[in-house]
Amino acid sequence: MLIERMHPILASIMVCPCCGAVLKIETEKCSCSRDACKAQFPIRNEQPILINEKNSLFDIDDFQPGKDAFHRSKFMKLLAAAAPRLGLNVKAAENYRKLHDLLLSQNERPICLVIGCGEAGKGIQELVNDPHIDIINTDVNLGENVHIVADGHDLPFKNESFDAVIAQAVLEHVAEPNRVVQEIYRVLKSGGLVYAETPFMQQIHMGAYDFTRFTLLGHRRLFRHFSSIELGACCGPGMALAWAYAYFLMSFAPNKKFRKLLFNFARVTAFWLKYFDYFLTHTPCGLDAASGCYFLGRKSSEILDDRDLIALYPGWQ
């Protein structure tokens, strides 16, 4: 039976993403137990497709084995692996070590939810490789590491199910970031931890599925129902400049093929700019010009006041 092959924790915490009722788990589908709802969700590749279609950009039928909304060809994957990257996350590894230690200090067997696990986040192996931490992976793709296909706007889990939630390079791709953060708050246990990274100075990526950017304080305000453990820039102005240069070159391209060639030319000629970020992410101007920012916080009963938020501004202006 499917339930025997699932992550052992899932059966006890999964709920209907439409109404929050308990799910009946069968071989080929999950069914809502509430008579007023009776929603049904297919199971494909042994992965439940728990999508509330009324609140999502995605339809359940979008998720078919072999179909990937964000698919790249094998050639492009090889090219992406071979050419130097323009991006550099200078804080993720250190931040995940902190999250790892905090988790184990408050629970001997913590449960961590990852929203958007399609590509393993920079530094997350610190958690994944620890056998004392249970990881539940969700995404809007049928990936080999995905336990449940789920939309962050309606997380299909019971209240207070997790010790930590991770949303690394995810909130820019959701239609309503505030709604997703509310869901993160709901599924976290009292005092639970959140770690999020979101871009500020970055051009469009993932095409139509890219909606929002946040300044450092804008990102902090998004998590105003959380107390702050640490926040700052994770990707600095060197990376922002490299991205801007690449997209400047691609603006001259007459077609998609030429854009790809120019982008890879930019990767070869501008990758070195990112290494300045080891220093620049710690400066006031560097924070104002950062490519992306992070927040590590704890679920709180208090709400950060906007006047107190403004007093936190660390930039130079």
Order of alpha helices (4+ residues) and beta strands (2+ residues): alpha-alpha-beta-beta-beta-beta-alpha-alpha-beta-alpha-beta-beta-beta-alpha-beta-alpha-beta-alpha-alpha-alpha-alpha-beta-alpha
